Amino acid sequence: MSALSDYLAAHIPAGWSRADVVRAVGGTLDQATVYRYLGGQHTASPPERVLQAFADALPGTSIVELREAAGLAAGEEAPWTLPPEAQRLNRAQRAAIEQLIRVFLAAPDTAPGGNQVSTDSEPVTRAQVAQIREYAQHLRETGQGELADRLEASLVTNSASKTARRSSKS
């Protein structure tokens, strides 16, 4: 069993079967996924959508507590909404912000267990890398060198993960 499956088991209402939990998630998760998580046979870093489905279905649970039980950064209960002005950002700026978010989530002081940068997202193109590096330079010029270093380091990590995935497919 895992800490997450223990948490889930502790929050299943009395008298509920696993089938009741499947019904409670309302088709958001398939039966096999629900059974894997309840049995502790799930991934080490569960997707947010899976945790949210359990948070919505099981009384007395919260997404923050589910993340903690999974060994992830707890974050906040409510989704983060960017200010309306964020619509003015171009693709490169958006890619840089998404990369920064991955960096923050992978930081050991933010995510217990030092979770790796997610590689489930779309790969960063060469043009985006160049634009992100340009943005990192801007960060350095404005006195945010540590943030710039972390941003550029994540590009190296992302590139190494991408190369490893390609060679494992061969």
MDTraj code that builds the backbone (N, CA, C; nanometers):
import mdtraj as md
import numpy as np

residues = "MET SER ALA LEU SER ASP TYR LEU ALA ALA HIS ILE PRO ALA GLY TRP SER ARG ALA ASP VAL VAL ARG ALA VAL GLY GLY THR LEU ASP GLN ALA THR VAL TYR ARG TYR LEU GLY GLY GLN HIS THR ALA SER PRO PRO GLU ARG VAL LEU GLN ALA PHE ALA ASP ALA LEU PRO GLY THR SER ILE VAL GLU LEU ARG GLU ALA ALA GLY LEU ALA ALA GLY GLU GLU ALA PRO TRP THR LEU PRO PRO GLU ALA GLN ARG LEU ASN ARG ALA GLN ARG ALA ALA ILE GLU GLN LEU ILE ARG VAL PHE LEU ALA ALA PRO ASP THR ALA PRO GLY GLY ASN GLN VAL SER THR ASP SER GLU PRO VAL THR ARG ALA GLN VAL ALA GLN ILE ARG GLU TYR ALA GLN HIS LEU ARG GLU THR GLY GLN GLY GLU LEU ALA ASP ARG LEU GLU ALA SER LEU VAL THR ASN SER ALA SER LYS THR ALA ARG ARG SER SER LYS SER".split()
xyz = np.array([
    [0.0840, -0.1189, 0.0000],
    [0.0000, 0.0000, 0.0000],
    [0.0884, 0.1251, 0.0000],
    [0.0324, 0.2338, -0.0442],
    [0.1030, 0.3620, -0.0458],
    [0.0317, 0.4582, 0.0487],
    [0.0975, 0.5683, 0.0799],
    [0.0347, 0.6703, 0.1652],
    [-0.0915, 0.7238, 0.0980],
    [-0.0874, 0.7360, -0.0348],
    [-0.2044, 0.7847, -0.1070],
    [-0.3193, 0.6845, -0.0985],
    [-0.2922, 0.5578, -0.1214],
    [-0.4006, 0.4590, -0.1151],
    [-0.4527, 0.4461, 0.0276],
    [-0.3654, 0.4602, 0.1272],
    [-0.4103, 0.4606, 0.2670],
    [-0.5049, 0.5780, 0.2925],
    [-0.4679, 0.6962, 0.2398],
    [-0.5528, 0.8144, 0.2555],
    [-0.6885, 0.7906, 0.1895],
    [-0.6857, 0.7372, 0.0670],
    [-0.8115, 0.7105, -0.0037],
    [-0.8983, 0.6125, 0.0747],
    [-0.8375, 0.5043, 0.1214],
    [-0.9123, 0.4023, 0.1963],
    [-0.9756, 0.4618, 0.3223],
    [-0.9039, 0.5522, 0.3874],
    [-0.9545, 0.6136, 0.5097],
    [-1.0731, 0.7071, 0.4827],
    [-1.0903, 0.7489, 0.3584],
    [-1.1965, 0.8436, 0.3259],
    [-1.3113, 0.7820, 0.2454],
    [-1.3080, 0.6513, 0.2284],
    [-1.4215, 0.5848, 0.1634],
    [-1.5318, 0.5720, 0.2684],
    [-1.6505, 0.6222, 0.2389],
    [-1.7595, 0.6144, 0.3371],
    [-1.7901, 0.4702, 0.3781],
    [-1.8311, 0.4535, 0.5024],
    [-1.8658, 0.3215, 0.5555],
    [-1.9724, 0.2569, 0.4674],
    [-1.9495, 0.1320, 0.4350],
    [-2.0453, 0.0579, 0.3544],
    [-2.0228, 0.0669, 0.2045],
    [-1.9302, 0.1515, 0.1623],
    [-1.9022, 0.1634, 0.0188],
    [-1.8080, 0.0526, -0.0261],
    [-1.8336, -0.0001, -0.1433],
    [-1.7425, -0.0955, -0.2072],
    [-1.6561, -0.0198, -0.3075],
    [-1.5615, -0.0906, -0.3667],
    [-1.4803, -0.0271, -0.4710],
    [-1.5684, 0.0145, -0.5886],
    [-1.6702, -0.0645, -0.6172],
    [-1.7628, -0.0304, -0.7257],
    [-1.8357, 0.1008, -0.6951],
    [-1.8665, 0.1251, -0.5674],
    [-1.9295, 0.2514, -0.5291],
    [-1.8357, 0.3688, -0.5544],
    [-1.7070, 0.3483, -0.5304],
    [-1.6085, 0.4534, -0.5565],
    [-1.6029, 0.4807, -0.7071],
    [-1.6047, 0.3740, -0.7871],
    [-1.6048, 0.3909, -0.9333],
    [-1.7267, 0.4722, -0.9758],
    [-1.8425, 0.4412, -0.9205],
    [-1.9634, 0.5168, -0.9538],
    [-1.9510, 0.6624, -0.9081],
    [-1.8900, 0.6834, -0.7920],
    [-1.8770, 0.8194, -0.7370],
    [-1.7888, 0.9084, -0.8236],
    [-1.6866, 0.8506, -0.8870],
    [-1.6018, 0.9341, -0.9735],
    [-1.6735, 0.9664, -1.1042],
    [-1.7892, 0.9034, -1.1264],
    [-1.8778, 0.9415, -1.2359],
    [-1.8193, 0.9343, -1.3750],
    [-1.7406, 0.8335, -1.4039],
    [-1.6848, 0.8178, -1.5373],
    [-1.5604, 0.9004, -1.5623],
    [-1.5170, 0.9776, -1.4638],
    [-1.3954, 1.0571, -1.4799],
    [-1.2737, 0.9659, -1.4867],
    [-1.2770, 0.8587, -1.4086],
    [-1.1705, 0.7578, -1.4089],
    [-1.2322, 0.6230, -1.4406],
    [-1.1574, 0.5379, -1.5093],
    [-1.2103, 0.4044, -1.5365],
    [-1.1904, 0.3147, -1.4143],
    [-1.2593, 0.2028, -1.4151],
    [-1.2567, 0.1095, -1.3027],
    [-1.1155, 0.0625, -1.2702],
    [-1.0374, 0.0300, -1.3717],
    [-0.9010, -0.0199, -1.3482],
    [-0.8157, 0.0842, -1.2764],
    [-0.8306, 0.2105, -1.3152],
    [-0.7537, 0.3175, -1.2504],
    [-0.7935, 0.3300, -1.1041],
    [-0.9231, 0.3321, -1.0766],
    [-0.9709, 0.3424, -0.9384],
    [-0.9162, 0.2262, -0.8566],
    [-0.9262, 0.1053, -0.9083],
    [-0.8790, -0.0134, -0.8349],
    [-0.7279, -0.0066, -0.8102],
    [-0.6515, 0.0403, -0.9104],
    [-0.5056, 0.0527, -0.8921],
    [-0.4733, 0.1492, -0.7788],
    [-0.5388, 0.2630, -0.7768],
    [-0.5103, 0.3617, -0.6726],
    [-0.5548, 0.3141, -0.5353],
    [-0.6687, 0.2496, -0.5281],
    [-0.7146, 0.1981, -0.3992],
    [-0.6245, 0.0858, -0.3498],
    [-0.5649, 0.0097, -0.4413],
    [-0.4771, -0.1011, -0.4054],
    [-0.3300, -0.0636, -0.3921],
    [-0.2979, 0.0632, -0.4125],
    [-0.1592, 0.1072, -0.3991],
    [-0.0712, 0.0721, -0.5175],
    [-0.1298, 0.0364, -0.6293],
    [-0.0547, -0.0030, -0.7494],
    [-0.0585, 0.1076, -0.8543],
    [-0.0297, 0.2284, -0.8124],
    [-0.0391, 0.3443, -0.9002],
    [0.0989, 0.4061, -0.9218],
    [0.1041, 0.5033, -1.0110],
    [0.2305, 0.5723, -1.0396],
    [0.2761, 0.6518, -0.9180],
    [0.4046, 0.6778, -0.9124],
    [0.4607, 0.7534, -0.8002],
    [0.4175, 0.8992, -0.8027],
    [0.3870, 0.9505, -0.9198],
    [0.3497, 1.0914, -0.9344],
    [0.2155, 1.0991, -1.0084],
    [0.1058, 1.0833, -0.9354],
    [-0.0264, 1.0786, -1.0009],
    [-0.0618, 1.2083, -1.0729],
    [-0.1292, 1.1971, -1.1862],
    [-0.1736, 1.3166, -1.2580],
    [-0.2756, 1.3955, -1.1750],
    [-0.2764, 1.5241, -1.1932],
    [-0.3678, 1.6114, -1.1190],
    [-0.5134, 1.5718, -1.1419],
    [-0.5467, 1.5320, -1.2645],
    [-0.6864, 1.4965, -1.2944],
    [-0.7335, 1.3772, -1.2122],
    [-0.6432, 1.2828, -1.1831],
    [-0.6790, 1.1656, -1.1027],
    [-0.7039, 1.2086, -0.9582],
    [-0.6130, 1.2886, -0.9045],
    [-0.6302, 1.3365, -0.7679],
    [-0.7581, 1.4187, -0.7554],
    [-0.7851, 1.5032, -0.8549],
    [-0.9058, 1.5857, -0.8512],
    [-1.0310, 1.5001, -0.8559],
    [-1.0303, 1.3930, -0.9341],
    [-1.1467, 1.3044, -0.9416],
    [-1.1768, 1.2431, -0.8055],
    [-1.0728, 1.1987, -0.7347],
    [-1.0938, 1.1435, -0.6011],
    [-1.1386, 1.2522, -0.5034],
    [-1.0810, 1.3709, -0.5138],
    [-1.1197, 1.4812, -0.4250],
    [-1.2669, 1.5175, -0.4440],
    [-1.3137, 1.5125, -0.5675],
    [-1.4532, 1.5452, -0.5968],
    [-1.5483, 1.4344, -0.5519],
    [-1.5019, 1.3095, -0.5537],
    [-1.5903, 1.1953, -0.5286],
    [-1.5975, 1.1513, -0.3826],
    [-1.4888, 1.1663, -0.3091],
    [-1.4855, 1.1137, -0.1726],
    [-1.5080, 1.2247, -0.0704],
    [-1.6094, 1.2079, 0.0142],
    [-1.6369, 1.3104, 0.1149],
    [-1.5200, 1.3266, 0.2122],
    [-1.4957, 1.4499, 0.2525],
    [-1.3915, 1.4765, 0.3515],
    [-1.2500, 1.4793, 0.2972],
    [-1.2361, 1.4718, 0.1654],
    [-1.1024, 1.4785, 0.1068],
    [-1.0800, 1.6177, 0.0496],
    [-0.9546, 1.6508, 0.0323],
    [-0.9218, 1.7765, -0.0353],
    [-0.8070, 1.7489, -0.1312],
    [-0.8017, 1.8263, -0.2362],
    [-0.6952, 1.8103, -0.3348],
    [-0.5592, 1.8347, -0.2710],
    [-0.5519, 1.9285, -0.1774],
    [-0.4255, 1.9594, -0.1094],
    [-0.3781, 1.8374, -0.0301],
    [-0.4691, 1.7754, 0.0455],
    [-0.4322, 1.6573, 0.1243],
    [-0.3967, 1.5385, 0.0352],
    [-0.4664, 1.5231, -0.0773],
    [-0.4346, 1.4159, -0.1710],
    [-0.2944, 1.4341, -0.2296],
    [-0.2607, 1.5576, -0.2675],
    [-0.1254, 1.5837, -0.3189],
    [-0.0204, 1.5499, -0.2135],
    [-0.0446, 1.5924, -0.0894],
    [0.0499, 1.5621, 0.0187],
    [0.0646, 1.4117, 0.0380],
    [-0.0474, 1.3386, 0.0369],
    [-0.0434, 1.1929, 0.0530],
    [0.0346, 1.1275, -0.0611],
    [0.0296, 1.1892, -0.1792],
    [0.1014, 1.1369, -0.2959],
    [0.2479, 1.1784, -0.2961],
    [0.2881, 1.2617, -0.1989],
    [0.4274, 1.3077, -0.1933],
    [0.4570, 1.4195, -0.2907],
    [0.3533, 1.4924, -0.3310],
    [0.3692, 1.6047, -0.4242],
    [0.3602, 1.7360, -0.3478],
    [0.3991, 1.8435, -0.4128],
    [0.3807, 1.9755, -0.3543],
    [0.2309, 1.9965, -0.3318],
    [0.1941, 2.0432, -0.2133],
    [0.0532, 2.0548, -0.1766],
    [-0.0206, 2.1604, -0.2577],
    [0.0441, 2.2718, -0.2828],
    [-0.0203, 2.3775, -0.3605],
    [-0.1398, 2.4357, -0.2882],
    [-0.2332, 2.4834, -0.3643],
    [-0.3535, 2.5479, -0.3123],
    [-0.4766, 2.4698, -0.3548],
    [-0.5857, 2.4935, -0.2855],
    [-0.7126, 2.4257, -0.3153],
    [-0.7717, 2.4747, -0.4477],
    [-0.7745, 2.6052, -0.4667],
    [-0.8369, 2.6626, -0.5858],
    [-0.7376, 2.6660, -0.7019],
    [-0.7873, 2.6469, -0.8238],
    [-0.6990, 2.6566, -0.9411],
    [-0.6399, 2.7974, -0.9520],
    [-0.5218, 2.8041, -1.0102],
    [-0.4559, 2.9321, -1.0301],
    [-0.5055, 2.9924, -1.1611],
    [-0.5508, 3.1144, -1.1528],
    [-0.5991, 3.1844, -1.2709],
    [-0.5065, 3.3023, -1.2978],
    [-0.4542, 3.3050, -1.4169],
    [-0.3679, 3.4160, -1.4556],
    [-0.4501, 3.5428, -1.4690],
    [-0.3881, 3.6584, -1.4469],
    [-0.4622, 3.7839, -1.4660],
    [-0.4963, 3.8013, -1.6138],
    [-0.6012, 3.8761, -1.6432],
    [-0.6434, 3.8946, -1.7829],
    [-0.5307, 3.9456, -1.8729],
    [-0.4381, 4.0232, -1.8178],
    [-0.3285, 4.0775, -1.8971],
    [-0.2378, 3.9678, -1.9531],
    [-0.2439, 3.8492, -1.8968],
    [-0.1604, 3.7387, -1.9449],
    [-0.1925, 3.7023, -2.0901],
    [-0.3099, 3.7413, -2.1372],
    [-0.3459, 3.7134, -2.2765],
    [-0.2555, 3.7880, -2.3741],
    [-0.1840, 3.8874, -2.3254],
    [-0.0940, 3.9659, -2.4098],
    [0.0402, 3.8966, -2.4330],
    [0.0659, 3.7910, -2.3579],
    [0.1942, 3.7214, -2.3709],
    [0.2019, 3.6493, -2.5049],
    [0.3214, 3.6522, -2.5645],
    [0.3395, 3.5784, -2.6893],
    [0.3758, 3.4324, -2.6580],
    [0.3899, 3.3496, -2.7600],
    [0.4185, 3.2066, -2.7405],
    [0.5460, 3.1831, -2.6604],
    [0.6496, 3.2584, -2.6891],
    [0.7774, 3.2393, -2.6197],
    [0.7635, 3.2724, -2.4713],
    [0.6938, 3.3797, -2.4412],
    [0.6742, 3.4174, -2.3015],
    [0.5902, 3.3123, -2.2289],
    [0.4891, 3.2615, -2.2959],
    [0.4055, 3.1570, -2.2364],
    [0.4879, 3.0301, -2.2131],
    [0.5717, 2.9939, -2.3100],
    [0.6577, 2.8757, -2.2943],
    [0.7534, 2.8949, -2.1773],
    [0.8065, 3.0167, -2.1624],
    [0.8983, 3.0450, -2.0519],
    [0.8265, 3.0320, -1.9181],
    [0.7055, 3.0829, -1.9098],
    [0.6291, 3.0721, -1.7851],
    [0.5959, 2.9272, -1.7547],
    [0.5558, 2.8504, -1.8562],
    [0.5276, 2.7081, -1.8347],
    [0.6526, 2.6349, -1.7882],
    [0.7671, 2.6704, -1.8453],
    [0.8928, 2.6086, -1.8046],
    [0.9267, 2.6470, -1.6608],
    [0.9033, 2.7719, -1.6245],
    [0.9264, 2.8156, -1.4865],
    [0.8386, 2.7375, -1.3893],
    [0.7143, 2.7152, -1.4264],
    [0.6244, 2.6375, -1.3402],
    [0.6807, 2.4972, -1.3203],
    [0.7291, 2.4347, -1.4283],
    [0.7903, 2.3011, -1.4158],
    [0.9113, 2.3060, -1.3231],
    [0.9910, 2.4119, -1.3352],
    [1.1091, 2.4278, -1.2495],
    [1.0662, 2.4374, -1.1040],
    [0.9670, 2.5209, -1.0759],
    [0.9216, 2.5373, -0.9383],
    [0.8669, 2.4062, -0.8827],
    [0.7922, 2.3335, -0.9622],
    [0.7350, 2.2068, -0.9153],
    [0.8413, 2.1004, -0.8942],
    [0.9506, 2.1093, -0.9680],
    [1.0585, 2.0117, -0.9544],
    [1.1562, 2.0480, -0.8440],
    [1.1474, 2.1708, -0.7916],
    [1.2413, 2.2153, -0.6888],
    [1.2248, 2.1329, -0.5624],
    [1.3359, 2.0838, -0.5051],
    [1.3268, 2.0005, -0.3850],
    [1.2600, 2.0702, -0.2675],
    [1.2736, 2.2029, -0.2585],
    [1.2109, 2.2717, -0.1458],
    [1.0615, 2.2924, -0.1672],
    [1.0110, 2.2608, -0.2858],
    [0.8694, 2.2765, -0.3145],
    [0.7977, 2.1423, -0.3209],
    [0.8641, 2.0435, -0.3793],
    [0.8018, 1.9130, -0.3961],
    [0.8787, 1.8081, -0.3174],
    [0.8152, 1.7497, -0.2145],
    [0.8839, 1.6456, -0.1384],
    [0.9321, 1.5344, -0.2304],
    [1.0493, 1.4835, -0.2039],
    [1.1034, 1.3748, -0.2849],
    [1.1743, 1.4213, -0.4097],
    [1.1807, 1.5528, -0.4319],
    [1.2525, 1.6065, -0.5478],
    [1.2004, 1.5539, -0.6791],
    [1.0691, 1.5601, -0.7014],
    [1.0103, 1.5097, -0.8247],
    [1.0750, 1.5732, -0.9463],
    [1.0920, 1.4944, -1.0511],
    [1.1568, 1.5412, -1.1721],
    [1.0631, 1.6282, -1.2530],
    [1.1204, 1.7103, -1.3395],
    [1.0423, 1.7937, -1.4292],
    [0.9555, 1.7028, -1.5159],
    [0.8293, 1.7378, -1.5265],
    [0.7372, 1.6571, -1.6048],
    [0.7786, 1.6574, -1.7507],
    [0.7736, 1.5400, -1.8110],
    [0.8032, 1.5312, -1.9534],
    [0.6773, 1.4945, -2.0308],
    [0.5598, 1.5060, -1.9623],
    [0.4348, 1.4729, -2.0282],
    [0.3851, 1.5845, -2.1182],
    [0.4434, 1.7041, -2.1041],
    [0.3980, 1.8167, -2.1836],
    [0.4607, 1.8113, -2.3222],
    [0.4136, 1.9018, -2.4082],
    [0.4683, 1.9082, -2.5426],
    [0.6159, 1.9455, -2.5360],
    [0.6983, 1.8878, -2.6213],
    [0.8399, 1.9224, -2.6201],
    [0.8604, 2.0684, -2.6593],
    [0.9650, 2.1272, -2.6042],
    [0.9990, 2.2653, -2.6354],
    [1.0773, 2.2655, -2.7663],
    [1.0363, 2.3524, -2.8593],
    [1.1042, 2.3597, -2.9891],
    [1.2348, 2.4366, -2.9748],
    [1.3212, 2.4260, -3.0768],
    [1.4483, 2.5004, -3.0756],
    [1.4237, 2.6509, -3.0687],
    [1.3235, 2.6967, -3.1420],
    [1.2917, 2.8402, -3.1402],
    [1.2476, 2.8835, -3.0005],
    [1.1668, 2.7990, -2.9348],
    [1.1234, 2.8318, -2.7990],
    [1.2416, 2.8309, -2.7026],
    [1.3334, 2.7357, -2.7204],
    [1.4525, 2.7314, -2.6352],
    [1.5310, 2.8610, -2.6492],
    [1.5491, 2.9066, -2.7726],
    [1.6224, 3.0317, -2.7957],
    [1.5508, 3.1484, -2.7285],
    [1.4194, 3.1517, -2.7397],
    [1.3434, 3.2600, -2.6784],
    [1.3466, 3.2506, -2.5255],
    [1.3442, 3.1297, -2.4722],
    [1.3512, 3.1122, -2.3278],
    [1.4886, 3.1551, -2.2772],
    [1.5936, 3.1207, -2.3521],
    [1.7280, 3.1648, -2.3134],
    [1.7384, 3.3182, -2.3170],
    [1.6749, 3.3790, -2.4155],
    [1.6732, 3.5258, -2.4237],
    [1.6006, 3.5837, -2.3020],
    [1.4914, 3.5194, -2.2639],
    [1.4174, 3.5648, -2.1457],
    [1.5017, 3.5452, -2.0195],
    [1.5763, 3.4352, -2.0124],
    [1.6655, 3.4106, -1.8979],
    [1.7705, 3.5218, -1.8888],
    [1.8211, 3.5646, -2.0035],
    [1.9169, 3.6740, -2.0038],
    [1.8529, 3.8016, -1.9481],
    [1.7291, 3.8242, -1.9869],
    [1.6559, 3.9400, -1.9340],
    [1.6408, 3.9290, -1.7816],
    [1.6133, 3.8094, -1.7330],
    [1.6036, 3.7887, -1.5881],
    [1.7350, 3.8242, -1.5195],
    [1.8460, 3.7809, -1.5791],
    [1.9782, 3.8127, -1.5223],
    [2.0008, 3.9647, -1.5168],
    [1.9631, 4.0316, -1.6251],
    [1.9822, 4.1765, -1.6328],
    [1.8976, 4.2513, -1.5305],
    [1.7903, 4.1884, -1.4845],
    [1.7038, 4.2526, -1.3853],
    [1.7298, 4.1998, -1.2442],
    [1.8464, 4.1341, -1.2270],
    [1.8865, 4.0898, -1.0939],
    [1.8249, 3.9602, -1.0470],
    [1.7733, 3.8815, -1.1386],
    [1.7100, 3.7550, -1.1019],
    [1.7895, 3.6377, -1.1580],
    [1.9199, 3.6404, -1.1315],
    [2.0114, 3.5399, -1.1854],
    [1.9796, 3.3985, -1.1416],
    [1.9409, 3.3801, -1.0152],
    [1.9111, 3.2443, -0.9671],
    [1.7927, 3.1847, -1.0423],
    [1.6902, 3.2652, -1.0628],
    [1.5738, 3.2198, -1.1379],
    [1.6132, 3.1872, -1.2823],
    [1.6963, 3.2697, -1.3409],
    [1.7435, 3.2459, -1.4783],
    [1.8217, 3.1156, -1.4855],
    [1.9077, 3.0913, -1.3864],
    [1.9851, 2.9665, -1.3837],
    [1.8937, 2.8450, -1.3754],
    [1.7914, 2.8537, -1.2903],
    [1.6983, 2.7413, -1.2751],
    [1.6200, 2.7174, -1.4037],
    [1.5806, 2.8266, -1.4686],
    [1.5076, 2.8147, -1.5945],
    [1.5937, 2.7462, -1.7001],
    [1.7188, 2.7911, -1.7157],
    [1.8078, 2.7304, -1.8148],
    [1.8431, 2.5868, -1.7778],
    [1.8603, 2.5582, -1.6493],
    [1.8902, 2.4210, -1.6066],
    [1.7746, 2.3279, -1.6415],
    [1.6535, 2.3777, -1.6338],
    [1.5383, 2.2929, -1.6676],
    [1.5368, 2.2597, -1.8157],
    [1.5885, 2.3496, -1.8984],
    [1.5961, 2.3207, -2.0414],
    [1.6915, 2.2044, -2.0668],
    [1.8015, 2.2012, -1.9935],
    [1.8983, 2.0920, -2.0065],
    [1.8344, 1.9615, -1.9613],
    [1.7630, 1.9643, -1.8472],
    [1.6949, 1.8452, -1.7953],
    [1.5913, 1.7974, -1.8941],
    [1.5122, 1.8909, -1.9481],
    [1.4085, 1.8565, -2.0447],
    [1.4698, 1.7949, -2.1698],
    [1.5807, 1.8512, -2.2170],
    [1.6489, 1.8007, -2.3358],
    [1.7037, 1.6610, -2.3122],
    [1.7621, 1.6372, -2.1934],
    [1.8165, 1.5053, -2.1613],
    [1.7052, 1.4023, -2.1535],
    [1.5904, 1.4394, -2.0969],
    [1.4765, 1.3478, -2.0875],
    [1.4244, 1.3126, -2.2254],
    [1.4191, 1.4130, -2.3134],
    [1.3707, 1.3934, -2.4500],
    [1.4626, 1.2973, -2.5258],
    [1.5952, 1.3165, -2.5104],
    [1.6926, 1.2293, -2.5758],
    [1.6799, 1.0869, -2.5243],
    [1.6622, 1.0715, -2.3921],
    [1.6494, 0.9398, -2.3334],
    [1.5230, 0.8695, -2.3846],
    [1.4126, 0.9452, -2.3996],
    [1.2895, 0.8854, -2.4511],
    [1.3086, 0.8386, -2.5941],
    [1.3788, 0.9206, -2.6753],
    [1.4005, 0.8817, -2.8156],
    [1.4819, 0.7525, -2.8236],
    [1.5899, 0.7427, -2.7431],
    [1.6750, 0.6246, -2.7518],
    [1.6067, 0.5010, -2.6959],
    [1.5138, 0.5182, -2.6004],
    [1.4438, 0.4016, -2.5461],
    [1.3402, 0.3496, -2.6445],
    [1.2927, 0.4371, -2.7365],
    [1.1961, 0.3944, -2.8378],
    [1.2638, 0.3190, -2.9505],
    [1.3944, 0.3375, -2.9656],
    [1.4670, 0.2744, -3.0774],
    [1.4852, 0.1272, -3.0554],
])
top = md.Topology()
chain = top.add_chain()
for i, resn in enumerate(residues, 1):
    res = top.add_residue(resn, chain, resSeq=i)
    for name in ("N", "CA", "C"):
        top.add_atom(name, md.element.get_by_symbol(name[0]), res)
traj = md.Trajectory(xyz[None], top)
